[in-house]
């Protein structure tokens, strides 16, 4: 393939061990098992792998997926900053399961299998029954004995498989001459595996908070504005009022109350009679006096026309007709 990995394998069925009786480790199939995983996690082929059979060319189309989960309290994932499992650079579910299996096998059988990490001795064929019994007990036990949380950052690969039969009649003769094998041997043992990316991009799946702090504040502000017409100024005024009330209460509690001492009564000065004259009374009195004086001298102050009419008939003194 131009944009992937293509390998041709000979599974050599003649080298398979004969089966005398059926056990947990007995394999009845012919072919290989393949797992496509990230470089940061170890393979877990016996549970996560897919099979490829001889006599076929298998095409595997991959799509990278990057998953992001939320830690506590929104999710239940394990952060990469936590303690790493011994023997691995990063945390993964596969590494956690292998670590649990290794610990159980070491406790029961004092050895480890070939694919298990560590420096302990590898189990001999005589210890296979002990290993099977220990792994069976681990599977029957609850998840509390081996809790493997999901990592917060995970990379996985989606797969789509398709197969065609090989070899064709024309290619069987060519392969027979090239590898010095019979055509029947090639049909029973040869397989071709093509692994490639569907597209040179990746898919992101991210877990987000259903309700964050910004959404909570927005909903509170919207409800307050809708039902009571409150705004940010109203909220600040309420907070300021609460602050003043609390401040006043604290001052009353912390500040000691001063004892009120009785003050001596001051001696009042002796009563004295003060004569007061009202301005209006003065004006009224002045007006009455003026009226009396005008009445007494009215005939002498005002001009006397009657006396002018009778000047020729009577004699008067020079001051009788004077008027001012």
ABEGO torsion letter per residue (X at the ends): XAABBBBBBBAGAAABBBBABBBAABBABBEBBBBBBBAABBBBAAAABBBBBBGBBBBBBBBBBBBBBBBOAABBBBBAABBBBBGBABBBAAAAAAAAAAAAAAAAAGBBBAABBEABBBBBAAAAAAAAAAAAAAAABBAAABBBBBBABBBBBBBBBBBBBOBBAAAAAAAAAAAGBBAAAAAAABBBBBBBBABBBBBBBBBBBABBAAAAAAAAAAAAAAAAGBBAAAAAAAAAAAAAAAAAAAAAAABBBBBBBBBBBBBBBBBBBBBBBBAAAAAAAAAAAAAAAAAAAAAAABBBAAAAAAAAABBBBAAAABBX
